[in-house]
Amino acid sequence: MATHRTLLMCLGLPLFFPGALAQNHAPPGCSPDLDPLYYNLCDRSGAWGIVLEAVAGAGIITTFVLTIILVASLPFVQDTKKRSLLGTQVFFLLGTLGLFCLVFACVVKPDFSTCASRRFLFGVLFAICFSCL
């Protein structure tokens, strides 16, 4: 049933029935004035969103640090073959950084704009990563 409901959300059908999936009260850990779209980001009763945010945040920081290290090592690379690969490696790390950032769009409840951006960005970011490989 949850898969069916998520599929309907991604198709944009809640635009016709906006109150069908609304939650009346804020879950524990969330502010009462927070938009219900973002309840998965702070809900302590279902900690999967918080754990996924932590893992994605660690991935973002790691990828960013690796990118900075790779760019900072550019003046010290003497071999021209290895130097020509640095652009591809940085582009791969930026695609990976984008995929880690896209996790936050997957944690929020699906609506028309998040589903459209997920579909578009998954394709583009995976294409960037696979083309660099």
Disulfide bonds with the S-S distance in Angstrom:
Cys10-Cys115 2.46
Cys30-Cys42 1.92
